[in-house]
Amino acid sequence: MRIAPTDGRSSRAAGWNAALVGKEWQLSAGPPTGLVKLLRMLFLRPSRSDILTAAAYWPVATAVILPAYVQEFGWPLALTTMAYTVLLDSATVFCLVFGLVPNLLVARYRRPALLLLVGFMLASGVLYAGGYGLILRQPVAWTPMALVAGIIRHAFSYGMLAVLLTGKRYFEVQQRLVLSQKAHAESELRNLRAQLDPHFLFNNLNVLRGLIQHDPRVADEYLTHFAGLYRYLIRHKDEDFVPLTEELHFGQEYIYLLRHRFGAAYAFREHLPTAELEQLLVVPGTLQLLLENAIKHNAGDEDDPLVITIEATATALTVRHPRRPKLTAVDSTGTGLANLRERYQLLTGQLLQVRSGAEFCVTVPVLPTAGNSRAGRLPAWQRAT
């Protein structure tokens, strides 16, 4: 906010507690290979509301600070000084609140963040003392004490805005965490109901009964896959994320059941580069819901099977198929994809992508295991600090 002239006149002070800010961006897979990538990983983009908050802050601050500048320096110099204050303090606060300080709370980024923070504070002191010295045409004594004084005075200047944005970010993180916990509890109940869907259970038991009568060996294999599917659902019912490789294996169990139930009416193609999938996470049950949605709403035919393609990359899991609506109306509430979209939004901060034309395609984001000590926990940015 207000600068401290070189005659030692004090300015208004304000502290801030940056330790309350949570880390809120998606970690990139793999280590950075250069300064640009490092900075891209360390700094997150301010939201529109953050920018609007800063924009609303400065008119109020200007109304308080500018009269003192005018009285001390006169109008032309006061306006120049005020403009420099707005630019310098805004840039400083955004770099601290949206980059350096949150990274100090994350072990893997702590060392580079500390190094950048030291350099940043030195640059802050230089820009403060040198910038105002140049504007006010006052000589600057470039001594260690003068540099430290510049750093401290600059901290007093931008402190109030830093406190404001830090508090805003903290409460946003806490609100998102509460919503996530609520959604998790609701989705757990929905998942349990879906897992124990009586129609799904009844249909598979009917298939199993027929196999027992005609081919006990195949029936035994079918029962093994059926039990594996339910074992997976029960084991991961309390987890937010599971390894993508486990989810894909679960998908194989589910596809096996579908093939016995529908024969060759549906064909499944997979493009799964295994080497890229070992360190990725996904919300459990995602693949089952997408496959179930495809079969529920689209007709298959043994002479012309509906081809459902499953693709996985280092950033997304995609299920797509031609649109072939069933002739009879499907009794559906349409909440399956909506619930999945809501859960991904709350747990990852990312959106599902749904494209519907001649082909229906759903793409869900996957997360790198970097920053997650074990599968099933929330990402680092979403845990309470």
GIPEVEN-V714838 format. One record per helix or strand of 2 or more residues. SS is the DSSP state (@ for helix, = for strand). FROM is the first residue (numbers start at 1). TO is the last residue. If there is no record, write none. Layout:
SS | FROM | TO
SS | FROM | TO
//
This chain:
@ | 18 | 20
@ | 35 | 42
@ | 48 | 73
@ | 75 | 103
@ | 107 | 136
@ | 144 | 195
@ | 198 | 214
@ | 216 | 235
= | 242 | 243
@ | 244 | 262
= | 266 | 272
@ | 274 | 277
= | 280 | 282
@ | 286 | 297
= | 306 | 312
= | 316 | 322
@ | 335 | 348
= | 353 | 356
= | 359 | 365
= | 367 | 368
@ | 380 | 382
//
